[in-house]
Amino acid sequence: MPKLGHRSGEEFTSLSKCDVEAGPGICPFESRHLYTQNTLEDDGIRVVSYNILADIYADSDFSRNELFPYCPPYALAIDYRKQLFVKEITGYNSDLICLQEVDRKVFINDLLPAFESLGYSGVLQEKGGTTPEGEATFYRNSKFRQVQDCSIEIRKSVNEDDIQSDIKNIVSTNETLKQEMDTRGSVVQVLVLESVLNPGCRLCVANTHLYFHPKACCIRSLQTVAIIRHLQDVIQKQKAEGFKVSSIFCGDFNCTPKGGAYEFITKKHLGPDNYSWSNSKSDIDN
């Protein structure tokens, strides 16, 4: 019976048709929420980036027995997990939320309704091919409005965009590398947002998930170069229209600080001695 002080509601009974399982108890993110109990002031931006593990990768015997044998099967179930990651993410009171491995069904049925009710708008960019998952970006409506979607499929950009012609030429000299690049459906979601309070200021938000294979540093490095070039092109076009532009790049890069993706992002240069060039999936295949 619900109660509030001396007041109480009507007594109501409901019989569950399935077993009622125990909840997760106190979660680690609840202590982190203590630092984000309030939203930031108008001149601040809080950003959350999170790979939520697509259900298509978690809901299989291979995932339960090989990839995540340490995790109880019930905890891998999307109906269990989605309650937790929605609770965690909303508790950070962020202004931008960049998610990776977002199932289409989870985006439509769960994330979008939940975040829209809290004052966000969201966009899903699925990967190329037949994979029904991708990147999703949400932004707080009180701070931003979307003016443009410049998302791309990386392999198509490398093969078709003039700014990527040298990457295309390099990849074309190695048939194994070309095949690897051409079969990866990785995307970068790029949204151009305009400040509600300062309409002349725009923010380019990039969100991506680079190829996961542990021996694919070379692929990730080339994907990163292509992404940065595309992002720079979007920014320059916005500046040419007279807008003041900033950028934020989020994602699951599957990369350590030694990797080529990290080096290129932080140093604007990727030297020939970086180990990524010799760390290729083709090393395994050959």
Beta strands, then each sheet from edge to edge (+ up, - down):
strand 1: 3-4
strand 2: 7-8
strand 3: 47-51
strand 4: 96-103
strand 5: 120-126
strand 6: 133-140
strand 7: 144-149
strand 8: 152-153
strand 9: 187-195
strand 10: 201-209
strand 11: 244-252
sheet 1: 1+ 2-
sheet 2: 3+ 4+ 6- 5+
sheet 3: 7+ 9- 8+
sheet 4: 7+ 9- 10+ 11+
end
